[in-house]
Amino acid sequence: MTQLVKYTGYTERHLERKFKESIGLNPKKFGNVVRLHHFLKLLKDKPVDANFTSICYDAGFSDQSHLIKDFRKHTGISPTEYLYNSRKLANNLIKTLPATIS
């Protein structure tokens, strides 16, 4: 935001309002959703030997507790519950490309 303020000359508050008007969320909430979406993609594509902590860091979370808190806030379940009990969330959030028929 600081760079945008310097570049555009608008106030941070004005940019936040315009962002929310265009996207529907404020920049911070949008960033959290994008980061969570990235975590789900990494989790979906994880190698067999990958651990949960490394995926957490690769997705941009500072630690597992922040991931768990954000995940539960947006989904109502913990990442572990999601991993072992449900794949419905991934189907709703992660867009998959249809296979091409040769």
Buried (B, 14 or more C-beta within 10 A) or exposed (E): EEEEBEEEEEEEEEBBEEBBEEEEEEBEBBEBBEBBBBBBBBBEEBEEEEEBEEBBEEBBBEEBEBBBEBBBEBBEBBBEEBBEEEEEBBEEBEEEEEEEEE
